[in-house]
Amino acid sequence: MKIQIVFRENADKDIINWYNSLPEGDRSNQIRMILKKYIQEEKEKKEKR
């Protein structure tokens, strides 16, 4: 459990750094694309069950 928490902290920092490095107009677009992909993957998981 401890390893998982440490990993999440590091991953969150990486995501924040990546987000902050994006040009201003690109940020909302990137987030929309990621959310669409995530939602699509969740739908596919539900359909397989």
N, C-alpha and C positions, 0 to 999 in steps of 0.2 A: 504493500500500500504506500509506503513512504517513497519508494522509487517512482511510482505513478504520479504522486503529487509533485515531486521535483521535476519530472519530465514535463508536466503540464505547465509549470511556471516558466520553464525554458521555452516551451513551444509558444506560450502566450507572448513572451518578450519578442520572439522571432516574428510572430505575426504582426505585433504592434510596430516593430522596426520596418518590416516590409510595407505595411500600410502607410507609415509616415514617409517612406521613400517615394511613394507614388506621386505623380503630379496631381494637383488639386482636382481637376476635372475627371481624372481617371479613377479616383477612389470609389465614387458611388457606382460607377460602371463595373468595376472589379467585384464589388460586394454583391451587386445584382447577379452577375454571372456565377459567382460561387454559390449563392443561395439557390439559384435555378438548378445548378448541378446537384446540390445536396438534396433538394426536394425531389428531383428526378430519381436519384438513387434510392431515396426512402420509398417512393412509389414502387420501384422495381422490386425492392425487398418484400413489400407487402403483397405484391402480385405473386411472388414465388411461393409464399406460404400457403 
